[in-house]
Amino acid sequence: MLNKTLIYGLIITLFACQEHNHDEHNHNQISPDTAKEETHNVVLDSVQRQKVGITTGGFTPQNMQATVKVAGNLIANPSDKATASSITSGIIQQILVKHGQMVSKGQILFKIQSSALIDLQKNYLQTYNALQIAQNELKRQKLLMQDSATSFKNYEMAQLEHDNLTRSLTLQTAELAIYGINANQIASGNLQTAYNVVSPISGQVQEVTNNIGQQVQSHLPLITIINNKHLEADLLVFESNASQVKIGQKVYFDYQQKTYTAQIVAINQELETKDRTLRVHAEIVGSQQDLIAGAYIEGRIELAQQNTDCLPNDAIAKLNGLNYIFVENTHKEGFEYQQVPVLLGNKQGQWVEVITAINLPPTAKIVTQGAFYIMAQSQKSAAAHEH
């Protein structure tokens, strides 16, 4: 919030400096009284006032927030960003997606042809067939033992061989499942020479740089998939403001002419060495429509709330880098507009916090729309007076 005692002094200093510079340029000294005389108030009749669309009002108390400025990037939650890669080396047989395409979890992205698949399936078939033989042998040894035609040791050996092959087949079945191959189909003679690389999450495909026939290595990323529905804000706060930032505070940032809200959930305990900033992590609250991972954002962290005197943005007129408002008074020819210097504080939507250089009565009629036009007329009047 603006400290009024300090601000009044600052306003007087700023505008006095501007007058002083103007005096030096004209090589003469202007007193405060003379400066008042040189202020050219604008007078409009009722027809002009209505045509321009001037409206008036008073200060409106608004619950404004004291804020800290921040900047950073939108990032995907680690669980919403994934890479798809080949389990083993091979050759790309098919590419079934393109850049920017939305995909669902489990959707086929690539088909990879690999000789390793043949070896896996061959080993599975060998184990499968060996297990069939071991099962028959176990049955035979069991019958022989019951008829006392063989020793218990032979039966134990047959049981051990059967159990080992069963475990091996279970492991090989699980390994084939990683490639998306159904072991039951192999047993029926349906072998595969290629396997599918599927999407680990639902999201949008990033750049596809691979091509058909390309040799790929195992576990090297082929493409990245990002789900933009759960983005987060990775922000940097200057060291001077670090002590003011707390977990749970709201963060507001603008992107593509929309305002979004986030909430601080984590604060690093160590400053970034290079630029002496503190990294803050915030989760976006509500709609995330139109947000893109990696986008640069500037925002503000809400620190406190306090009712303060505010005016609409349209009530502010600028001249030579300074801000002014206009107060409307009755005049024999219609309406007279007095120019009043101000300093601006926090902004929120259409409202801006305003401190005036002079105390205005509660009944003062402040121009809330049309200030730009009045300032232009004031400049015309001043130029005409100088000539």
KOLPATOR-782635 format. One record per residue (C-alpha): x, y, z; residue number from 1; residue in one letter. Coordinates in steps of 0.001 Angstrom, whole numbers. Each point is the difference from the previous one (the first is absolute). Layout:
{xx->X; yy->Y; zz->Z; i->NUM; aa->A}
...
This chain:
{xx->0; yy->0; zz->0; i->1; aa->M}
{xx->1078; yy->3571; zz->-518; i->2; aa->L}
{xx->1170; yy->1891; zz->3103; i->3; aa->N}
{xx->-1904; yy->3294; zz->-326; i->4; aa->K}
{xx->2371; yy->2109; zz->2125; i->5; aa->T}
{xx->3004; yy->-1037; zz->-2047; i->6; aa->L}
{xx->-1919; yy->152; zz->-3260; i->7; aa->I}
{xx->-1158; yy->3605; zz->474; i->8; aa->Y}
{xx->3620; yy->1024; zz->400; i->9; aa->G}
{xx->1002; yy->-2050; zz->-3025; i->10; aa->L}
{xx->-2712; yy->1564; zz->-2164; i->11; aa->I}
{xx->1051; yy->3518; zz->997; i->12; aa->I}
{xx->3631; yy->-869; zz->-747; i->13; aa->T}
{xx->-784; yy->-1523; zz->-3395; i->14; aa->L}
{xx->-2137; yy->2847; zz->-1206; i->15; aa->F}
{xx->2333; yy->2605; zz->1487; i->16; aa->A}
{xx->2868; yy->-1605; zz->-1920; i->17; aa->C}
{xx->-2029; yy->165; zz->-3178; i->18; aa->Q}
{xx->-734; yy->3719; zz->616; i->19; aa->E}
{xx->3671; yy->616; zz->854; i->20; aa->H}
{xx->1139; yy->-1578; zz->-3270; i->21; aa->N}
{xx->-2548; yy->2083; zz->-1851; i->22; aa->H}
{xx->1311; yy->3138; zz->1768; i->23; aa->D}
{xx->3590; yy->-688; zz->-1029; i->24; aa->E}
{xx->-1073; yy->-479; zz->-3561; i->25; aa->H}
{xx->-1742; yy->3419; zz->39; i->26; aa->N}
{xx->2770; yy->1710; zz->2025; i->27; aa->H}
{xx->-2407; yy->1483; zz->2535; i->28; aa->N}
{xx->-1276; yy->-859; zz->3434; i->29; aa->Q}
{xx->-3613; yy->-1152; zz->521; i->30; aa->I}
{xx->-1565; yy->47; zz->3419; i->31; aa->S}
{xx->-2682; yy->-2514; zz->1049; i->32; aa->P}
{xx->-2600; yy->2772; zz->-392; i->33; aa->D}
{xx->1211; yy->737; zz->-3512; i->34; aa->T}
{xx->-121; yy->-3702; zz->-820; i->35; aa->A}
{xx->-3652; yy->-35; zz->1058; i->36; aa->K}
{xx->-734; yy->2966; zz->-2244; i->37; aa->E}
{xx->1594; yy->-1819; zz->-2961; i->38; aa->E}
{xx->-2265; yy->-3038; zz->442; i->39; aa->T}
{xx->-2616; yy->331; zz->-2725; i->40; aa->H}
{xx->-3242; yy->-1561; zz->1154; i->41; aa->N}
{xx->-2277; yy->-1294; zz->-2732; i->42; aa->V}
{xx->-3534; yy->1327; zz->-380; i->43; aa->V}
{xx->-2661; yy->-1946; zz->-1924; i->44; aa->L}
{xx->-3647; yy->782; zz->-575; i->45; aa->D}
{xx->-2744; yy->-2592; zz->544; i->46; aa->S}
{xx->-101; yy->-1020; zz->-3662; i->47; aa->V}
{xx->3769; yy->-615; zz->-164; i->48; aa->Q}
{xx->-75; yy->-1891; zz->3291; i->49; aa->R}
{xx->-2750; yy->-2286; zz->-1199; i->50; aa->Q}
{xx->1582; yy->-515; zz->-3424; i->51; aa->K}
{xx->3313; yy->-1052; zz->1518; i->52; aa->V}
{xx->-1790; yy->-2324; zz->2437; i->53; aa->G}
{xx->1546; yy->1381; zz->3156; i->54; aa->I}
{xx->-1156; yy->-1668; zz->3204; i->55; aa->T}
{xx->896; yy->860; zz->3583; i->56; aa->T}
{xx->82; yy->-1767; zz->3331; i->57; aa->G}
{xx->2012; yy->-290; zz->3181; i->58; aa->G}
{xx->2682; yy->-2202; zz->1424; i->59; aa->F}
{xx->-1135; yy->-3613; zz->366; i->60; aa->T}
{xx->1453; yy->-2091; zz->2841; i->61; aa->P}
{xx->1447; yy->-3236; zz->-1404; i->62; aa->Q}
{xx->1555; yy->-2938; zz->1789; i->63; aa->N}
{xx->3402; yy->310; zz->-1678; i->64; aa->M}
{xx->2894; yy->-2356; zz->538; i->65; aa->Q}
{xx->3569; yy->883; zz->839; i->66; aa->A}
{xx->2022; yy->-2130; zz->-2389; i->67; aa->T}
{xx->3471; yy->-1228; zz->-922; i->68; aa->V}
{xx->885; yy->-276; zz->-3675; i->69; aa->K}
{xx->1191; yy->-3381; zz->-1278; i->70; aa->V}
{xx->958; yy->-1548; zz->-3334; i->71; aa->A}
{xx->525; yy->-3537; zz->-1203; i->72; aa->G}
{xx->-1315; yy->-2769; zz->-2204; i->73; aa->N}
{xx->-2902; yy->-2393; zz->-182; i->74; aa->L}
{xx->1120; yy->-3585; zz->446; i->75; aa->I}
{xx->-1706; yy->-3369; zz->-204; i->76; aa->A}
{xx->-360; yy->-2062; zz->3147; i->77; aa->N}
{xx->2579; yy->-2831; zz->-124; i->78; aa->P}
{xx->-2864; yy->-2505; zz->-172; i->79; aa->S}
{xx->-1455; yy->1873; zz->-2998; i->80; aa->D}
{xx->3153; yy->-85; zz->-2117; i->81; aa->K}
{xx->1322; yy->-3223; zz->-1488; i->82; aa->A}
{xx->2354; yy->-1313; zz->-2650; i->83; aa->T}
{xx->-691; yy->-2976; zz->-2229; i->84; aa->A}
{xx->2995; yy->-2148; zz->-857; i->85; aa->S}
{xx->890; yy->-3322; zz->-1549; i->86; aa->S}
{xx->570; yy->-2854; zz->2432; i->87; aa->I}
{xx->2638; yy->-1525; zz->-2250; i->88; aa->T}
{xx->1968; yy->1042; zz->-3056; i->89; aa->S}
{xx->-1773; yy->-388; zz->-3323; i->90; aa->G}
{xx->-1303; yy->1701; zz->-3120; i->91; aa->I}
{xx->-3061; yy->2281; zz->-168; i->92; aa->I}
{xx->-2592; yy->-1825; zz->-2094; i->93; aa->Q}
{xx->-2902; yy->2461; zz->441; i->94; aa->Q}
{xx->-594; yy->3473; zz->1484; i->95; aa->I}
{xx->-3646; yy->366; zz->987; i->96; aa->L}
{xx->8; yy->3528; zz->1487; i->97; aa->V}
{xx->1067; yy->3498; zz->-985; i->98; aa->K}
{xx->1144; yy->3163; zz->1739; i->99; aa->H}
{xx->-2708; yy->1681; zz->2071; i->100; aa->G}
{xx->-2368; yy->-2975; zz->-86; i->101; aa->Q}
{xx->-2022; yy->-811; zz->3120; i->102; aa->M}
{xx->427; yy->-3625; zz->1086; i->103; aa->V}
{xx->-1507; yy->-2217; zz->2681; i->104; aa->S}
{xx->1826; yy->-2162; zz->2493; i->105; aa->K}
{xx->804; yy->-3357; zz->-1653; i->106; aa->G}
{xx->-408; yy->1321; zz->-3558; i->107; aa->Q}
{xx->2504; yy->-1427; zz->-2524; i->108; aa->I}
{xx->2655; yy->2540; zz->-1028; i->109; aa->L}
{xx->2631; yy->-2081; zz->-1842; i->110; aa->F}
{xx->494; yy->-3529; zz->-1272; i->111; aa->K}
{xx->3586; yy->-1208; zz->482; i->112; aa->I}
{xx->1410; yy->-2980; zz->-1844; i->113; aa->Q}
{xx->2605; yy->-1860; zz->2038; i->114; aa->S}
{xx->1890; yy->-3278; zz->-291; i->115; aa->S}
{xx->7; yy->-154; zz->3805; i->116; aa->A}
{xx->-3711; yy->-832; zz->-168; i->117; aa->L}
{xx->731; yy->-3148; zz->-2007; i->118; aa->I}
{xx->2491; yy->-1165; zz->2631; i->119; aa->D}
{xx->-2463; yy->663; zz->2830; i->120; aa->L}
{xx->-2776; yy->-1914; zz->-1698; i->121; aa->Q}
{xx->2354; yy->-2856; zz->-966; i->122; aa->K}
{xx->1159; yy->-324; zz->3606; i->123; aa->N}
{xx->-3593; yy->66; zz->1189; i->124; aa->Y}
{xx->-973; yy->-2803; zz->-2400; i->125; aa->L}
{xx->2968; yy->-2095; zz->1090; i->126; aa->Q}
{xx->-920; yy->439; zz->3657; i->127; aa->T}
{xx->-3666; yy->-637; zz->-736; i->128; aa->Y}
{xx->756; yy->-3249; zz->-1824; i->129; aa->N}
{xx->2479; yy->-1096; zz->2654; i->130; aa->A}
{xx->-2655; yy->598; zz->2655; i->131; aa->L}
{xx->-2466; yy->-2226; zz->-1859; i->132; aa->Q}
{xx->2584; yy->-2789; zz->22; i->133; aa->I}
{xx->791; yy->657; zz->3683; i->134; aa->A}
{xx->-3706; yy->-167; zz->906; i->135; aa->Q}
{xx->-337; yy->-3384; zz->-1714; i->136; aa->N}
{xx->3170; yy->-1275; zz->1666; i->137; aa->E}
{xx->-1235; yy->1147; zz->3398; i->138; aa->L}
{xx->-3259; yy->-1874; zz->-506; i->139; aa->K}
{xx->1911; yy->-3121; zz->-1080; i->140; aa->R}
{xx->2342; yy->135; zz->3008; i->141; aa->Q}
{xx->-2948; yy->452; zz->2319; i->142; aa->K}
{xx->-1700; yy->-3126; zz->-1354; i->143; aa->L}
{xx->3234; yy->-1997; zz->164; i->144; aa->L}
{xx->583; yy->1066; zz->3598; i->145; aa->M}
{xx->-3527; yy->-1067; zz->935; i->146; aa->Q}
{xx->710; yy->-3423; zz->-1532; i->147; aa->D}
{xx->3388; yy->-66; zz->1799; i->148; aa->S}
{xx->1662; yy->-237; zz->-3433; i->149; aa->A}
{xx->2255; yy->3058; zz->568; i->150; aa->T}
{xx->1705; yy->1774; zz->2853; i->151; aa->S}
{xx->-1293; yy->3088; zz->1755; i->152; aa->F}
{xx->3170; yy->1774; zz->-1088; i->153; aa->K}
{xx->-938; yy->-347; zz->-3694; i->154; aa->N}
{xx->-3416; yy->1429; zz->762; i->155; aa->Y}
{xx->1614; yy->2953; zz->1832; i->156; aa->E}
{xx->2275; yy->688; zz->-2976; i->157; aa->M}
{xx->-2968; yy->0; zz->-2379; i->158; aa->A}
{xx->-1892; yy->2358; zz->2348; i->159; aa->Q}
{xx->2980; yy->2376; zz->226; i->160; aa->L}
{xx->391; yy->122; zz->-3807; i->161; aa->E}
{xx->-3714; yy->690; zz->-384; i->162; aa->H}
{xx->52; yy->2824; zz->2566; i->163; aa->D}
{xx->3093; yy->1647; zz->-1506; i->164; aa->N}
{xx->-1512; yy->17; zz->-3480; i->165; aa->L}
{xx->-3294; yy->1360; zz->1362; i->166; aa->T}
{xx->1814; yy->2913; zz->1627; i->167; aa->R}
{xx->2026; yy->658; zz->-3154; i->168; aa->S}
{xx->-3155; yy->35; zz->-2123; i->169; aa->L}
{xx->-1681; yy->2440; zz->2424; i->170; aa->T}
{xx->2956; yy->2396; zz->-244; i->171; aa->L}
{xx->107; yy->-269; zz->-3795; i->172; aa->Q}
{xx->-3748; yy->642; zz->-183; i->173; aa->T}
{xx->477; yy->3178; zz->2056; i->174; aa->A}
{xx->2895; yy->1104; zz->-2212; i->175; aa->E}
{xx->-2084; yy->-481; zz->-3149; i->176; aa->L}
{xx->-2837; yy->1983; zz->1605; i->177; aa->A}
{xx->2351; yy->2994; zz->245; i->178; aa->I}
{xx->116; yy->-55; zz->-3801; i->179; aa->Y}
{xx->-3762; yy->-367; zz->-163; i->180; aa->G}
{xx->227; yy->-3617; zz->-1232; i->181; aa->I}
{xx->-2545; yy->-2559; zz->1185; i->182; aa->N}
{xx->1839; yy->-3204; zz->894; i->183; aa->A}
{xx->-3053; yy->-2131; zz->-772; i->184; aa->N}
{xx->163; yy->1128; zz->-3639; i->185; aa->Q}
{xx->3631; yy->-1142; zz->-237; i->186; aa->I}
{xx->-918; yy->-3456; zz->1215; i->187; aa->A}
{xx->-2514; yy->-221; zz->-2851; i->188; aa->S}
{xx->2691; yy->936; zz->-2537; i->189; aa->G}
{xx->-888; yy->3717; zz->-415; i->190; aa->N}
{xx->3433; yy->1659; zz->161; i->191; aa->L}
{xx->726; yy->3754; zz->-239; i->192; aa->Q}
{xx->2953; yy->1797; zz->-1579; i->193; aa->T}
{xx->-964; yy->3493; zz->1230; i->194; aa->A}
{xx->-1370; yy->1427; zz->3197; i->195; aa->Y}
{xx->-1950; yy->3146; zz->910; i->196; aa->N}
{xx->1339; yy->3013; zz->1853; i->197; aa->V}
{xx->-3029; yy->1412; zz->1811; i->198; aa->V}
{xx->-668; yy->3308; zz->1726; i->199; aa->S}
{xx->609; yy->-169; zz->3767; i->200; aa->P}
{xx->-2414; yy->2896; zz->665; i->201; aa->I}
{xx->-2729; yy->1991; zz->-1702; i->202; aa->S}
{xx->1172; yy->3314; zz->-1419; i->203; aa->G}
{xx->1425; yy->1813; zz->-2993; i->204; aa->Q}
{xx->2847; yy->-1351; zz->-2123; i->205; aa->V}
{xx->3004; yy->2291; zz->-229; i->206; aa->Q}
{xx->2294; yy->194; zz->-3025; i->207; aa->E}
{xx->417; yy->-3242; zz->-1979; i->208; aa->V}
{xx->3489; yy->-130; zz->-1555; i->209; aa->T}
{xx->202; yy->-3732; zz->-770; i->210; aa->N}
{xx->-746; yy->-1637; zz->-3338; i->211; aa->N}
{xx->-949; yy->-3423; zz->-1346; i->212; aa->I}
{xx->2985; yy->-2308; zz->-429; i->213; aa->G}
{xx->2042; yy->1840; zz->2626; i->214; aa->Q}
{xx->2115; yy->-2094; zz->2372; i->215; aa->Q}
{xx->-870; yy->687; zz->3644; i->216; aa->V}
{xx->1859; yy->-899; zz->3180; i->217; aa->Q}
{xx->-1559; yy->-1485; zz->3079; i->218; aa->S}
{xx->-1363; yy->2389; zz->2631; i->219; aa->H}
{xx->856; yy->3153; zz->-1965; i->220; aa->L}
{xx->-2997; yy->2387; zz->-182; i->221; aa->P}
{xx->-1936; yy->49; zz->-3267; i->222; aa->L}
{xx->-2515; yy->2744; zz->868; i->223; aa->I}
{xx->-1273; yy->1947; zz->3004; i->224; aa->T}
{xx->-3650; yy->222; zz->1016; i->225; aa->I}
{xx->-1290; yy->2824; zz->2196; i->226; aa->I}
{xx->-3371; yy->327; zz->1675; i->227; aa->N}
{xx->-741; yy->3733; zz->252; i->228; aa->N}
{xx->-3074; yy->-493; zz->2167; i->229; aa->K}
{xx->1987; yy->62; zz->3249; i->230; aa->H}
{xx->2700; yy->2621; zz->-480; i->231; aa->L}
{xx->1820; yy->1686; zz->2866; i->232; aa->E}
{xx->1856; yy->3297; zz->354; i->233; aa->A}
{xx->3747; yy->-4; zz->662; i->234; aa->D}
{xx->735; yy->3544; zz->1220; i->235; aa->L}
{xx->2977; yy->2069; zz->1134; i->236; aa->L}
{xx->-179; yy->2585; zz->2812; i->237; aa->V}
{xx->2736; yy->2563; zz->622; i->238; aa->F}
{xx->2024; yy->-451; zz->3189; i->239; aa->E}
{xx->-1282; yy->3305; zz->1425; i->240; aa->S}
{xx->-3569; yy->-1362; zz->-21; i->241; aa->N}
{xx->778; yy->-3589; zz->1026; i->242; aa->A}
{xx->-1025; yy->445; zz->3653; i->243; aa->S}
{xx->-3484; yy->1183; zz->-1043; i->244; aa->Q}
{xx->-848; yy->-3145; zz->-1943; i->245; aa->V}
{xx->-1862; yy->-2786; zz->1807; i->246; aa->K}
{xx->-1572; yy->-3334; zz->-932; i->247; aa->I}
{xx->-3717; yy->404; zz->-687; i->248; aa->G}
{xx->194; yy->3518; zz->-1471; i->249; aa->Q}
{xx->-1853; yy->694; zz->-3240; i->250; aa->K}
{xx->1829; yy->791; zz->-3240; i->251; aa->V}
{xx->-1685; yy->1839; zz->-2884; i->252; aa->Y}
{xx->1458; yy->17; zz->-3506; i->253; aa->F}
{xx->-1193; yy->1047; zz->-3450; i->254; aa->D}
{xx->348; yy->-2074; zz->-3150; i->255; aa->Y}
{xx->-1633; yy->577; zz->-3405; i->256; aa->Q}
{xx->-2104; yy->2841; zz->1471; i->257; aa->Q}
{xx->-1413; yy->-2235; zz->2736; i->258; aa->K}
{xx->714; yy->89; zz->3734; i->259; aa->T}
{xx->725; yy->-3270; zz->1790; i->260; aa->Y}
{xx->375; yy->-871; zz->3674; i->261; aa->T}
{xx->2512; yy->-2316; zz->1671; i->262; aa->A}
{xx->886; yy->-868; zz->3588; i->263; aa->Q}
{xx->3508; yy->-379; zz->1406; i->264; aa->I}
{xx->617; yy->-3601; zz->1106; i->265; aa->V}
{xx->3804; yy->-96; zz->317; i->266; aa->A}
{xx->2867; yy->2447; zz->568; i->267; aa->I}
{xx->3661; yy->-886; zz->-530; i->268; aa->N}
{xx->2162; yy->366; zz->3074; i->269; aa->Q}
{xx->3025; yy->1229; zz->-1956; i->270; aa->E}
{xx->466; yy->3051; zz->-2252; i->271; aa->L}
{xx->989; yy->-416; zz->-3618; i->272; aa->E}
{xx->3717; yy->877; zz->-22; i->273; aa->T}
{xx->78; yy->1723; zz->-3392; i->274; aa->K}
{xx->-2699; yy->2667; zz->416; i->275; aa->D}
{xx->-741; yy->-137; zz->3759; i->276; aa->R}
{xx->-3621; yy->-1041; zz->-446; i->277; aa->T}
{xx->-2171; yy->-2457; zz->1881; i->278; aa->L}
{xx->-1847; yy->-2701; zz->-1932; i->279; aa->R}
{xx->-3695; yy->-337; zz->854; i->280; aa->V}
{xx->-2338; yy->-2743; zz->-1198; i->281; aa->H}
{xx->-3743; yy->673; zz->-402; i->282; aa->A}
{xx->-2924; yy->-2175; zz->-1078; i->283; aa->E}
{xx->-2517; yy->1588; zz->-2363; i->284; aa->I}
{xx->-3514; yy->262; zz->1403; i->285; aa->V}
{xx->-3051; yy->-370; zz->-2255; i->286; aa->G}
{xx->-9; yy->121; zz->-3772; i->287; aa->S}
{xx->3264; yy->-519; zz->-1893; i->288; aa->Q}
{xx->-1494; yy->523; zz->-3444; i->289; aa->Q}
{xx->2436; yy->1411; zz->-2603; i->290; aa->D}
{xx->3052; yy->-425; zz->2258; i->291; aa->L}
{xx->3082; yy->-1583; zz->-1564; i->292; aa->I}
{xx->2902; yy->-1757; zz->1716; i->293; aa->A}
{xx->3202; yy->2034; zz->-242; i->294; aa->G}
{xx->-1794; yy->3338; zz->-388; i->295; aa->A}
{xx->1657; yy->3014; zz->1676; i->296; aa->Y}
{xx->-2235; yy->1782; zz->2519; i->297; aa->I}
{xx->179; yy->3063; zz->2227; i->298; aa->E}
{xx->-2189; yy->212; zz->3054; i->299; aa->G}
{xx->-498; yy->1285; zz->3495; i->300; aa->R}
{xx->-213; yy->-1703; zz->3382; i->301; aa->I}
{xx->-2791; yy->1252; zz->2252; i->302; aa->E}
{xx->1383; yy->1038; zz->3384; i->303; aa->L}
{xx->-2794; yy->1856; zz->1781; i->304; aa->A}
{xx->-3380; yy->1626; zz->-550; i->305; aa->Q}
{xx->-1157; yy->3478; zz->988; i->306; aa->Q}
{xx->-2802; yy->2335; zz->-1006; i->307; aa->N}
{xx->1456; yy->2965; zz->-1869; i->308; aa->T}
{xx->-1262; yy->2912; zz->-2138; i->309; aa->D}
{xx->-172; yy->-1031; zz->-3640; i->310; aa->C}
{xx->-1152; yy->1384; zz->-3345; i->311; aa->L}
{xx->-655; yy->-1687; zz->-3351; i->312; aa->P}
{xx->2912; yy->-123; zz->-2452; i->313; aa->N}
{xx->-1891; yy->2413; zz->-2280; i->314; aa->D}
{xx->205; yy->2689; zz->2706; i->315; aa->A}
{xx->3780; yy->268; zz->-406; i->316; aa->I}
{xx->1614; yy->2307; zz->-2590; i->317; aa->A}
{xx->3748; yy->-23; zz->-663; i->318; aa->K}
{xx->2244; yy->2914; zz->-925; i->319; aa->L}
{xx->3807; yy->2; zz->-200; i->320; aa->N}
{xx->212; yy->-3220; zz->2010; i->321; aa->G}
{xx->-2200; yy->1285; zz->2831; i->322; aa->L}
{xx->-3593; yy->-875; zz->896; i->323; aa->N}
{xx->-2968; yy->2297; zz->507; i->324; aa->Y}
{xx->-3708; yy->-60; zz->725; i->325; aa->I}
{xx->-2601; yy->2721; zz->-622; i->326; aa->F}
{xx->-2520; yy->1438; zz->2435; i->327; aa->V}
{xx->-3220; yy->1432; zz->-1465; i->328; aa->E}
{xx->-1430; yy->3312; zz->1294; i->329; aa->N}
{xx->-2898; yy->2090; zz->-1215; i->330; aa->T}
{xx->833; yy->2994; zz->-2191; i->331; aa->H}
{xx->-2037; yy->2846; zz->-1485; i->332; aa->K}
{xx->623; yy->-1514; zz->-3452; i->333; aa->E}
{xx->-667; yy->-3571; zz->1076; i->334; aa->G}
{xx->2618; yy->-2144; zz->1736; i->335; aa->F}
{xx->3574; yy->706; zz->1014; i->336; aa->E}
{xx->2586; yy->-2782; zz->457; i->337; aa->Y}
{xx->2865; yy->387; zz->2476; i->338; aa->Q}
{xx->3161; yy->-2053; zz->-632; i->339; aa->Q}
{xx->1283; yy->-1798; zz->3131; i->340; aa->V}
{xx->3346; yy->-1896; zz->108; i->341; aa->P}
{xx->-89; yy->-3509; zz->1472; i->342; aa->V}
{xx->2155; yy->-3031; zz->640; i->343; aa->L}
{xx->-1246; yy->-3495; zz->-804; i->344; aa->L}
{xx->274; yy->-3090; zz->2173; i->345; aa->G}
{xx->-1154; yy->-3557; zz->-531; i->346; aa->N}
{xx->-2233; yy->-917; zz->-2908; i->347; aa->K}
{xx->-2719; yy->-2614; zz->-47; i->348; aa->Q}
{xx->-2197; yy->-462; zz->-3042; i->349; aa->G}
{xx->-1516; yy->3356; zz->-991; i->350; aa->Q}
{xx->952; yy->1625; zz->3321; i->351; aa->W}
{xx->3182; yy->1811; zz->1000; i->352; aa->V}
{xx->1056; yy->1318; zz->3428; i->353; aa->E}
{xx->325; yy->3831; zz->-63; i->354; aa->V}
{xx->1649; yy->2541; zz->2331; i->355; aa->I}
{xx->-636; yy->3678; zz->-800; i->356; aa->T}
{xx->2404; yy->2886; zz->568; i->357; aa->A}
{xx->-2769; yy->2009; zz->1696; i->358; aa->I}
{xx->-2779; yy->-980; zz->2341; i->359; aa->N}
{xx->-3263; yy->-170; zz->-1919; i->360; aa->L}
{xx->-3353; yy->399; zz->1735; i->361; aa->P}
{xx->-2171; yy->-3129; zz->201; i->362; aa->P}
{xx->-2502; yy->1695; zz->-2324; i->363; aa->T}
{xx->2577; yy->629; zz->-2761; i->364; aa->A}
{xx->-1214; yy->-1094; zz->-3422; i->365; aa->K}
{xx->2891; yy->-1886; zz->-1593; i->366; aa->I}
{xx->-61; yy->-716; zz->-3718; i->367; aa->V}
{xx->-195; yy->-3795; zz->-318; i->368; aa->T}
{xx->-293; yy->-92; zz->-3786; i->369; aa->Q}
{xx->1319; yy->2508; zz->-2530; i->370; aa->G}
{xx->3171; yy->1083; zz->1830; i->371; aa->A}
{xx->2100; yy->-590; zz->-3125; i->372; aa->F}
{xx->-2151; yy->2427; zz->-2020; i->373; aa->Y}
{xx->160; yy->2679; zz->2721; i->374; aa->I}
{xx->3796; yy->-306; zz->174; i->375; aa->M}
{xx->191; yy->480; zz->-3773; i->376; aa->A}
{xx->-2175; yy->3128; zz->252; i->377; aa->Q}
{xx->2183; yy->1278; zz->2853; i->378; aa->S}
{xx->3105; yy->-342; zz->-2145; i->379; aa->Q}
{xx->-1689; yy->1851; zz->-2849; i->380; aa->K}
{xx->-907; yy->2821; zz->2373; i->381; aa->S}
{xx->3533; yy->170; zz->1400; i->382; aa->A}
{xx->1503; yy->127; zz->-3512; i->383; aa->A}
{xx->-2368; yy->2783; zz->-1017; i->384; aa->A}
{xx->871; yy->1983; zz->3135; i->385; aa->H}
{xx->3755; yy->-257; zz->-682; i->386; aa->E}
{xx->-491; yy->1487; zz->-3446; i->387; aa->H}
